[in-house]
Structures are given as structure tokens and as C-alpha cells.
Amino acid sequence: MAWSDHSLCTWQALDGMPELNGRMVRAEPLADYLHDRAGSLPTLLEHEETWARAELPDYAPRPDALRFRAAAGNAPDSAWQQAFLRAIRVNEQAKLSLFLQRRPGQAIDAPRRLGWEAVSTIHGGAGNAQFERLDAGETVSAYEVLASASSEPDYGMDLGLWSDSGTVQGAATGFGPLPFGNPRFEYSSQAPFHMGFLHESRIIYAAAGFLKHSYAEARIHLYLSLAHDALAHGHPYWGWRFTGWAMHYVQDLTQPYHARVLPGLGTGRLIW
């Protein structure tokens, strides 16, 4: 259950953590962070790209045309968000609403209740999750922001990014075709971002080289770098939200079926 709703395990794992106890942050739209850091984000993202190309052997380089470029000063917030998502190769349709996920059964006033479609691009799939709208400037718990964000990458952030995804963005990302999974199924296209078969034998990699194409580590490193930048420059809400995004992929790599091709079976059984 926790891997289909990451917030459930994050609440448990971080409950009572002294670094988060009583820490409050002010909710703000992503565009506020982007406006403020527009002069520094291009350098940060170039450093991320350089790191990924050097450290991740099967990383598909980001096309230079997707470099982050600040939107015009009078551009709407949506243009800033889209420019950022394009540069980090995340689904440009991602909602990134201001919200908190609430625990099952927790009461939410009707005017503040958000439907699944307000936080996700995926058709269906909310399960028992329930969401509360936040207002810009509202003071909220950093612990709740982090826990809520730890589920967010499953809300469509990594969908439609492959050349065979049938999307305009997928044709431009440079990731190439979906290395494993079925591009006809909406949810399948996020698999290479959320799985990492890092401990298979050389024989398995030789027979199925596509298994080496994982972007979980790239996502973790990117979001932790963004979190550090946001926390260091007066944007704690986004610092903790980015941290939650990174945590999502770390949690995914602890899921046996996200980290091994067939858990419990050795190389011989896999081959024969």
C-alpha cells in the first residue's frame, strides 16, 4: 500500500523527526521560486546535466535546445512553470498545485477539498487519497509538505516523455523510445524513471541491455540539488517539496519489483 501511496510510509518514517518538528513554511507558487532564482537556475541545471553525463553511463543527454531560459518578465506564471519543466524534462502538463495530502478519514472542509484531477494528469487512480487546497502565503507544516510531495511523482510527472509516447514533448526530450514497458499504456511510460535494476548479473545486462536505462538516480540528484538551492535562498516550501520528490524515487528503489527484474530468482532461473 505504501508504494502506491508514498505519503503513508513517509508520515510514519518521519514522524517525530527533530529536524521537522514544529518547522513551518509559507506556501508559494513554483513561479515565485523561479522568478527569484532565474539568474542562477541556468547554471544549477547545467551543473546537473554535466554531472549526469559524467556519472550515469546510460544517461540520454538533454538536448541543448531545452536549456532553461527565463520567461519574459511579463509572462504568466504558467509560462515560467512550463519553461522549467521542459528544461528538467518533466511532463509539462504536471499540475503542481498548492495542496496537502490528508490522511485517510481526516476531515477537510468542502471549500478546501481538491479532486484528483487538480493534482494529477493521470486518468483515475486516486484510491483513498484525499487532498486539501492551500492558498499562496498560507503557513503549513514542512513535515506535511514533504510527506505530501513524496507521492507527487506518481501523479503524472514522468509520463509522455519518450519518442514513442505520442506527445510533442516526448519527441523533443532526447530520451529516445521507451526502453521497457508498453507505450500504449499511460502509466507504463513512467517505469524507467521509477525503477532501477542496478544489481543484476552481467549476463542479464548482456541479454537485456535495455534494463540499464534507468533515470531514478538522475531524478534524485536533480531534486536534491533544487531542494538545497531553495532552502538556501529563502524558499523553504519548495525546498521541502523538492525533497519529497527526491524521496519518492529513493522509496521506489526499496520496492523489490522496482529494483530487481524478478525478486528471489537467480540468474540461472531467469535465463532458463
N, C-alpha and C positions, 0 to 999 in steps of 0.2 A: 504493500500500500504506500509506503514512504517513497518508493522510487517513482510512483505515478503521481504523487503529490509531495514534492520535496519539502514543502513547508512543515509537514507533520514531523519529519525527523529533525529538521533544523530547530524547531521550537524545543524539542527535547534535548538536543545536543548542546544548545547554547543557554539553556535556562539557568539563571543564577551566575552566569559568567561575569566576573567583576568588571571587565573592560566594557561591558554593555549595560550593566545595572544602572538605571536612572539616567542614562545618556539620552538626551532628546535632540532632535534635529528639526529644521524647518523645511517642509515640503516645497519643492520648486520644480517648474517645468525643466526638461532637459535643455531647452533653448537658453535658459538663464546661464547654465554652466558653459554652454558652447559660446555664447556671446562673450562671456568674461575671459575664457581661455582661448579665444580664436587665434591670438598671436602665438600661442605655444603649442597648440594641439598638432599642427602640421609636423613639427619636429618630433613630438612624442610618438606620433603614429609612424613616422619614418623610422625611428629607432625600433619600434615594434616590428616593422617589416624587415629591417636589417637583421634583427635577432632571429626571426622565424626562418628566414632564408639560410642563415648560418647554422642554426641549431636543429632544425626539423628536416631530415633528409628527403622526405616525400612531400614537402610543402609546395603548393602551387602558388607561385609569386603573384602578388596583386598587380594588375596592370597599372602602369603609371597614370593612365587616364583617370583612375579612381582616387588619386591623391586627394586628401581633404583640402577643400578650398572653402573659406568662409563665404557664406551667402552675403548678398548686398545688404548694406546697413538697414535698408527699409524693407527687407524681405520678411515675410511672415515666419513665425516660429516653425511652421511645418517645413519650410524650405531649409532651415538650419538643421532640423532633425533629419531630413532626407539626405542632405549632403553628408552628414556624419555617418548615418547607417550605410550609405553607399561606400564610403571610404573604408569602413571596417568590415564590409561585406556581410552585413546582416540584412535580413528581409526589410526592404524599405517600407513595407506595409505594416510593420510592427506597431502596436498601439502605443505602448509606453505611457499609458495613462497614469495619473496620480491616484494610487489606491493602496489599500492594505488587504491582504487576505485575512479572513477571520476564521477562528476555529469552528469546527462543526457544531452547530447548535447555538452558537453565540448570536445574541440578538443584534440586529442592525436596523436603525431607523429607516423606514421606507424611502424617504427622500435621498438617503445616502447609499442606498443599495445599488450595486452595479451588476449588470448581467455579464455573462461570459463573453459576449461579443464586444464588450467595452474594453476588455483586456487582452483578447486573443484574436488571431486571424484564422484559427482552426475552426472548422465546422463541427460543432458539438464537442464533447469531451470534457465538460466541466466537472462531471462526477459530483461529489459532495462539496466542492469548493464554493465558498461564498466571499464576495468582495465588497469592500466599503470605499466609497469615493473620498478622496482627500481634496481639500482646497489649497491652492497655492498660498504659502505663508502659514499654513497650519502646523503647529508643533506636535510631533509624534515621536514615538519611541524608536530609537535606532535599531533595537532588537527586533521590533516588529517589521521595520523596513527591510532589514536583512533577511528575515525569515520569509517574508512575502516574495522578495526578489529571487530567492533560491528556487522557486518554482517557475519563474518567468520565462527562461529559455525554452520551456516546453509549450509556450503559448504562440508558437509560430515564428520565433525569431530566426530560426535556421532553415526555414522552408523556402523552396523555389530558387535555390542558389546555384543550380547545376545547368550545364548547357543543354541537357535533355529534360529540364523541368518544364519547358513550355512557357517560360516567362521572359520578359525583356531583360530583367536584371540577371537572370541565370545565364543568358547569352553573353553578358558583359563581365562577369566576375572573374573569369580566368580559372575557375576551379575545374573546368572540363566536365565530362559526363559523370553521373552518379557512380562511384566506384563499387558500391554494393547496395543492395536494396532494390526496390522496384519503383521507378519514377512515376508510374501510373497512380501510385497511392500517395495521397497528400502527406501523411505523416512520415512515410518512409524516407523522404529526402533529408530529414534531419539526422539520420543514423550516423553518418561519418563524422559528425560534429560531437556526438554524444557517446560514441563507442571508441575504444582504443585497444586493439588486440596487440599488446606490447610484449607479450611473453610466450608467443608461440615458437615452435621449433623452426630451424632454417628450412627444413623440408616443407613445412606448411607454407612458409613465405614463398618458397620457390614454386610451389604448385598453385598458390593463390596470392600472387603479389598485390592484388587489389586490397588485401586486408591491411596493408601498411599505410593506407591513405586515411589517416585519422587527423581531425583538427581540434580534438578536445584540448590538447596541451596548448595550442595556439590561442584558443579562446580563454583559457585560464590565465595565461601570461598577459594577454591584452587587457582583460578586465581588471586584473590586479594592478596593472600599471595605471589604468584610468582611475581606479579607486584611490591609489596613492596620490595621484595628481589632484583629484577632487578634495580629498581630506586635507591636503597640504595647502590648498588655496581657497578655503572658505566655502566649500560646497559639501558639507558633511552628508546631506541627504543623498546626493549622488555617489559620494564615497562609499556609503554603506549599501546602496542599491547595486553599484558595480561589484562590490564584494559578494553580495548574494548571487549575482550572475556567475561569478567565478566559482563559488561554492557548488553551484548546480553541477558543473562538469566534474569537479572532484568527487562529488557524491555518485555521479553516474559511473565513474571508473571503479567504484567499490561494488557495483552490481555485477554479480558473476556473469550474466549473459550480455553485459556491456563490455566485459574485459577479457573473456575467453570465447573462442568460437563455439566450443561445446564443453562447458564446465564438467569436470570429472572424467573426461575421456582423454587418454594419452594419444600421442602422435600415431602409433600403430593402429589404434581403433579408428581414428579419423581417416586414415588412408584406406583402410580395408573395410 
